[in-house]
Amino acid sequence: MRGFEKAKAYYNLEFELPMRSTLHSAGYDIAIIEDIEILPGEIRLGVTGLKAYMQDDEVLMIYPRSSLPRNYHLTIPNNVGIIDKDYYENDDNDGAIYVSLYNFGKKTIHLKKGERIAQGIFQKYLISPSEKRVTKVRKGGFGSTGK
């Protein structure tokens, strides 16, 4: 199975879990659960209040909504966010998903709670048969595999 849940820190807040907009939509619309202000040239984290669970050979990829650059001069600075299976319920932050947003425009951007900023797509991935067996276990949350 795969899907979304509220992260423990946001469990008591009222917000909807991501949904696909149409029958053939690949992406689940992801919204922020707090107002946010992003100054020109600034990168801020959009709080989603979500965590995602998935199968061992799956990943959740977070892409900017197509209207984000056109309407707000915002994008996701790393182009795509990768949410690994073992990010779910990690000790550091329970697997809470945040979306980095970069304001490449000339005006301060104000986004309101409930604004859809990204779309998440669950995907299968392949592992190289020549890879050495990986046994390292995730110890933290956001950005923890690069520490």
Contacts in CASP RR format, 6 or more apart in sequence:
PFRMAT RR
TARGET T0000
AUTHOR 0000-0000-0000
METHOD contacts of the structure
MODEL  1
MRGFEKAKAYYNLEFELPMRSTLHSAGYDIAIIEDIEILPGEIRLGVTGL
KAYMQDDEVLMIYPRSSLPRNYHLTIPNNVGIIDKDYYENDDNDGAIYVS
LYNFGKKTIHLKKGERIAQGIFQKYLISPSEKRVTKVRKGGFGSTGK
1 53 0 8 1.000
1 55 0 8 1.000
2 52 0 8 1.000
2 53 0 8 1.000
2 54 0 8 1.000
2 55 0 8 1.000
2 58 0 8 1.000
2 60 0 8 1.000
2 122 0 8 1.000
3 52 0 8 1.000
3 53 0 8 1.000
3 54 0 8 1.000
3 122 0 8 1.000
4 17 0 8 1.000
4 18 0 8 1.000
4 28 0 8 1.000
4 50 0 8 1.000
4 51 0 8 1.000
4 52 0 8 1.000
4 53 0 8 1.000
5 17 0 8 1.000
5 50 0 8 1.000
5 51 0 8 1.000
5 52 0 8 1.000
5 53 0 8 1.000
6 13 0 8 1.000
6 15 0 8 1.000
6 17 0 8 1.000
6 49 0 8 1.000
6 50 0 8 1.000
6 51 0 8 1.000
7 49 0 8 1.000
7 50 0 8 1.000
7 51 0 8 1.000
7 93 0 8 1.000
7 94 0 8 1.000
7 95 0 8 1.000
7 96 0 8 1.000
7 97 0 8 1.000
8 94 0 8 1.000
9 49 0 8 1.000
9 93 0 8 1.000
9 94 0 8 1.000
9 96 0 8 1.000
10 33 0 8 1.000
10 47 0 8 1.000
10 49 0 8 1.000
10 50 0 8 1.000
10 96 0 8 1.000
13 33 0 8 1.000
13 49 0 8 1.000
15 31 0 8 1.000
15 33 0 8 1.000
15 49 0 8 1.000
15 113 0 8 1.000
15 114 0 8 1.000
16 31 0 8 1.000
17 50 0 8 1.000
18 28 0 8 1.000
18 29 0 8 1.000
18 30 0 8 1.000
18 31 0 8 1.000
18 50 0 8 1.000
18 120 0 8 1.000
19 28 0 8 1.000
19 29 0 8 1.000
20 26 0 8 1.000
20 27 0 8 1.000
20 28 0 8 1.000
20 29 0 8 1.000
21 29 0 8 1.000
26 119 0 8 1.000
26 121 0 8 1.000
27 63 0 8 1.000
27 119 0 8 1.000
27 120 0 8 1.000
27 121 0 8 1.000
28 119 0 8 1.000
28 120 0 8 1.000
28 121 0 8 1.000
29 65 0 8 1.000
29 116 0 8 1.000
29 118 0 8 1.000
29 119 0 8 1.000
30 48 0 8 1.000
30 50 0 8 1.000
30 62 0 8 1.000
30 97 0 8 1.000
30 99 0 8 1.000
30 116 0 8 1.000
30 117 0 8 1.000
30 118 0 8 1.000
30 119 0 8 1.000
30 120 0 8 1.000
31 48 0 8 1.000
31 113 0 8 1.000
31 114 0 8 1.000
31 115 0 8 1.000
31 116 0 8 1.000
31 117 0 8 1.000
32 46 0 8 1.000
32 47 0 8 1.000
32 48 0 8 1.000
32 99 0 8 1.000
32 111 0 8 1.000
32 113 0 8 1.000
32 114 0 8 1.000
32 115 0 8 1.000
32 117 0 8 1.000
33 47 0 8 1.000
33 48 0 8 1.000
33 49 0 8 1.000
33 113 0 8 1.000
33 114 0 8 1.000
34 46 0 8 1.000
34 47 0 8 1.000
34 113 0 8 1.000
35 110 0 8 1.000
35 111 0 8 1.000
35 112 0 8 1.000
35 113 0 8 1.000
36 44 0 8 1.000
36 46 0 8 1.000
36 47 0 8 1.000
36 101 0 8 1.000
36 110 0 8 1.000
36 111 0 8 1.000
37 44 0 8 1.000
37 108 0 8 1.000
37 109 0 8 1.000
37 110 0 8 1.000
37 111 0 8 1.000
38 44 0 8 1.000
38 74 0 8 1.000
38 101 0 8 1.000
38 102 0 8 1.000
38 103 0 8 1.000
38 108 0 8 1.000
38 109 0 8 1.000
38 111 0 8 1.000
39 103 0 8 1.000
39 108 0 8 1.000
40 103 0 8 1.000
40 104 0 8 1.000
40 105 0 8 1.000
40 106 0 8 1.000
40 107 0 8 1.000
40 108 0 8 1.000
41 102 0 8 1.000
41 103 0 8 1.000
41 104 0 8 1.000
41 105 0 8 1.000
42 102 0 8 1.000
42 103 0 8 1.000
43 77 0 8 1.000
43 100 0 8 1.000
43 101 0 8 1.000
43 102 0 8 1.000
43 103 0 8 1.000
44 100 0 8 1.000
44 101 0 8 1.000
44 103 0 8 1.000
45 98 0 8 1.000
45 99 0 8 1.000
45 100 0 8 1.000
45 101 0 8 1.000
46 98 0 8 1.000
46 99 0 8 1.000
46 100 0 8 1.000
46 101 0 8 1.000
46 117 0 8 1.000
47 96 0 8 1.000
47 98 0 8 1.000
48 96 0 8 1.000
48 97 0 8 1.000
48 98 0 8 1.000
48 99 0 8 1.000
48 118 0 8 1.000
49 96 0 8 1.000
49 97 0 8 1.000
50 96 0 8 1.000
50 97 0 8 1.000
51 87 0 8 1.000
51 88 0 8 1.000
51 89 0 8 1.000
51 94 0 8 1.000
51 95 0 8 1.000
51 96 0 8 1.000
51 97 0 8 1.000
52 60 0 8 1.000
52 83 0 8 1.000
52 87 0 8 1.000
52 88 0 8 1.000
52 97 0 8 1.000
52 122 0 8 1.000
53 85 0 8 1.000
53 88 0 8 1.000
54 60 0 8 1.000
54 85 0 8 1.000
54 88 0 8 1.000
54 122 0 8 1.000
55 85 0 8 1.000
56 85 0 8 1.000
57 124 0 8 1.000
57 125 0 8 1.000
57 126 0 8 1.000
57 127 0 8 1.000
58 85 0 8 1.000
58 122 0 8 1.000
58 123 0 8 1.000
58 124 0 8 1.000
58 125 0 8 1.000
59 82 0 8 1.000
59 83 0 8 1.000
59 84 0 8 1.000
59 85 0 8 1.000
59 122 0 8 1.000
59 123 0 8 1.000
59 125 0 8 1.000
60 82 0 8 1.000
60 83 0 8 1.000
60 120 0 8 1.000
60 121 0 8 1.000
60 122 0 8 1.000
60 123 0 8 1.000
61 80 0 8 1.000
61 81 0 8 1.000
61 82 0 8 1.000
61 83 0 8 1.000
61 120 0 8 1.000
61 121 0 8 1.000
61 122 0 8 1.000
61 123 0 8 1.000
62 76 0 8 1.000
62 80 0 8 1.000
62 81 0 8 1.000
62 82 0 8 1.000
62 83 0 8 1.000
62 97 0 8 1.000
62 99 0 8 1.000
62 118 0 8 1.000
62 119 0 8 1.000
62 120 0 8 1.000
63 76 0 8 1.000
63 80 0 8 1.000
63 81 0 8 1.000
63 118 0 8 1.000
63 119 0 8 1.000
63 120 0 8 1.000
63 121 0 8 1.000
64 74 0 8 1.000
64 75 0 8 1.000
64 76 0 8 1.000
64 117 0 8 1.000
64 118 0 8 1.000
64 119 0 8 1.000
65 116 0 8 1.000
65 117 0 8 1.000
65 118 0 8 1.000
65 119 0 8 1.000
68 74 0 8 1.000
68 75 0 8 1.000
68 76 0 8 1.000
68 117 0 8 1.000
68 118 0 8 1.000
69 75 0 8 1.000
69 104 0 8 1.000
72 103 0 8 1.000
72 109 0 8 1.000
72 111 0 8 1.000
73 103 0 8 1.000
73 104 0 8 1.000
73 105 0 8 1.000
73 106 0 8 1.000
73 107 0 8 1.000
73 109 0 8 1.000
74 101 0 8 1.000
74 102 0 8 1.000
74 103 0 8 1.000
74 104 0 8 1.000
74 109 0 8 1.000
74 117 0 8 1.000
75 101 0 8 1.000
75 102 0 8 1.000
75 104 0 8 1.000
76 99 0 8 1.000
76 100 0 8 1.000
76 101 0 8 1.000
76 102 0 8 1.000
76 118 0 8 1.000
77 100 0 8 1.000
77 101 0 8 1.000
77 102 0 8 1.000
78 100 0 8 1.000
81 99 0 8 1.000
83 97 0 8 1.000
84 138 0 8 1.000
84 145 0 8 1.000
86 137 0 8 1.000
86 138 0 8 1.000
87 95 0 8 1.000
87 138 0 8 1.000
87 141 0 8 1.000
88 95 0 8 1.000
89 95 0 8 1.000
90 138 0 8 1.000
90 139 0 8 1.000
90 140 0 8 1.000
90 141 0 8 1.000
90 144 0 8 1.000
91 139 0 8 1.000
91 140 0 8 1.000
91 141 0 8 1.000
92 139 0 8 1.000
92 140 0 8 1.000
92 141 0 8 1.000
92 142 0 8 1.000
92 144 0 8 1.000
93 140 0 8 1.000
93 141 0 8 1.000
93 142 0 8 1.000
95 141 0 8 1.000
98 142 0 8 1.000
99 117 0 8 1.000
99 118 0 8 1.000
101 117 0 8 1.000
103 109 0 8 1.000
111 117 0 8 1.000
138 144 0 8 1.000
138 145 0 8 1.000
END
